[in-house]
């Protein structure tokens, strides 16, 4: 498998979520991750999102404020990497008005046919990266951990529901399977 297009980051300004093993194929996790219109149904950090997920397109989000300063706030980043069933990344770009920058990489690793691993990272970039890490790193970590766990739960539920419907359909069609199949 080719390397993913993820730059190297300063580890002192990088937040990494827990890695969760998901009992569902990478394609199912990818479907949940790219269904931004339904983030409100499962994502505790990103309570709404809108994007075409095309390279360069905005990801317009309403984020829960884990810092406790507000209820939720709007945030816009831009899609910078898409590798189907493996990587979805977006970034905050530095501007003349604000030098802050960051990049979020969401990684799916294939383990087996119906099992994969997911984690995400957020790299704080720019001149104030360490200050931002010091002030916000803990709550970003908590938010990313909770999102990873929620993605696992939603993906496994969708996959289990799909398998239940498939078994019911197979049973009603008269198809019989040997015991243990």
Protein Blocks (a to p, Z undefined) as FASTA:
>chain_A
ZZdddddddfklcccdddddddddfklmmmmmmmmmlmmmmpmklmcccdehighiacdd
ddddfkopambdcdddddfbdcehkbccddddddfklmcdcddddddddfblmbccdddd
dddedjklmmmmmmmmmmmmmmmmmmmmmmmmmmmmmmmmmmmmmmmmmmmnopacdehZ
Z
